[in-house]
Amino acid sequence: MKNVEMTVEGTILTIKVDLSKEFGPSASGKTIIIASTEGNVPIPNRPEKVGLNVYRKK
């Protein structure tokens, strides 16, 4: 994962992303990647999975 922090308290999932970070252009070059789980990943200690991409236009 890039710039993604997940925590679970009870049944509440909290996702933290630092919007000031950048990881360069996307494959198409149209957007700048801010954060990504890089596919679907399991939520800590849970059966569910999450997929997240945060980006902005160039």
N, C-alpha and C positions, 0 to 999 in steps of 0.2 A: 504494500500500500504506500501511496505517496501522500503525505500531509493529511492523513485521516486518523483520528483517534476516536475509538468507540468505547463507551462504558455502559453497563447495564446496572440499574438499581431497581430491584423488584421486577416489574414488568415494563419499565421505562428505558428505552434505548436513547442515549445521548451521543450525537456525532459532533466532533469538533474539527473545524477546518480553519487554518490560518489563511485568510484571504489576501494577505500581503505577499505570500510566496508564489513563485512561478516555476514551472518545470519545462519551459520551452514550448515550441509549437507542436500542434497535433500532427498526425501523419499527413493530413491534407494541407496543413499550413494555414488553414483559415482561422484557427483559434489558438489561444494560449492556454495550456493546461495549468490549473491551479491545484487540483487534488484529484485523486482517483484511487478506487479500491483495486483497479486493474482486473476487473472481472467480478464475479460474484464470490463473496467470502462469507464464512460463517460468523455469526454474531457470538461473542464470547459466552460460553456455557449455555447456549441455546440451540435449538434445532433449525431456526430460521437463518436465512442468508440475506445479504444486502449487496447491491451493486450501486456504486456512486461515481459520478463524474462531475467535477466543477470546472468550468472553463469560461473564458470571455472571448469575444471577437477581437481580432487584431485591429 
